Amino acid sequence: MAKEELIQFEGLVTEILPDARYRVQLDTGHEIVAYTAGKMKKNRIKTLAGDRVTVEMSPYDLEKGRLIFRHKDERPSQAPGGAPRGGPQRGGGQFRRR
């Protein structure tokens, strides 16, 4: 017997719930509860509210899903550009490493 095909949707994480679950607003307008896939946990991929994600769902239960991919932001990140750390070669300091 063949395994049932999973359905993939794109959506936006609207809320982080307890127990590593997320409330996701799908592009179709539906709202579901999803959990993080094992590969995302293994690779320590963090998901925050406002992230675009791909959700995998079973055709039998369209209220629950699994986050399988977090899309990168299109906007440039605001990386903090502070003072360099380290020894005299990188801006100096009180102590010198030998």
N, C-alpha and C positions, 0 to 999 in steps of 0.2 A: 504494500500500500504506500502510495507516494505521500510525502510530507506536504502539508498545506503551505502555500507560498505566503510570505509575510509582505505586508503593505508598508511602503515608506512614505512619510509625509515630512514636510518642512514646517518649522514653527519657531516661536519665540518663547523663551523661558520668562514667565511672568512672576513666579514666586518660588522660593526655596522652602520646602517642607521638611519636617523632621524625618529621621530614618533614611536619609540620602535619597529623597524623592523630590520631584519638581512638578510644578503646575505649568503646563505648556499650552499656549494658545496657537493652534494650528493655523496655517494659511487659509484653510477652508472655513475657519470661523469657529470650529469646535474647540472645547477646552478639555484636556485630559491630564491624568497624573502619570508621570513617567519616572523610571529609575535609571541609574547609570549602568551601562553595559560593562562587563568584566574587563574588556580590553582597555576601556577608558580608565577604570580603576587601576589596572596594572600599570599603565603608562602615566598615572597621576595627572590626568587631564581634568582641570577644575572647570566647573560650569557655574556661572553667576547669573543673576537676574538680568535680563536684557540680551542674553546671548542668542544667536541664531543657531538652531540645532536641527539635525535630521533624526526623526523618530521612526522606529520600526514597530509595527503593530500586527497582531493576529486578526484575521477577518472575523473571528468568533467573538472577540471582546474589544470593542472600539472605544472603551473608556480608559484603558491602560496601555502603556507603551514602554519602550526601552530606548534611551538616548544612545545612539550609535556613533554620532559625529557632531563635533562642535565646529562651526564655521568661523574662520578668522574674520576679525573686524576689517572693514574697508577703510575706516578712519585711521589716520596716523596716531600711534601711541604717544602719550606724553611721558617719555622716559625722564626720570629725574637726572639732571646733569649737575652733579655736585662736584666738590673738590676731589682731586685724585687722592688715592690712599697709597700708603707705602713709604718707602725710603727716599733718599735724596734724589734718586733718578726720577721719581714720580711725585715731585712736589715737596719733598722734605718731611721731616718729622723730628721729634725730640730724640728718639732712639735710632741707632743704626744697626742693621742686621748684619752679622758676619757670616 
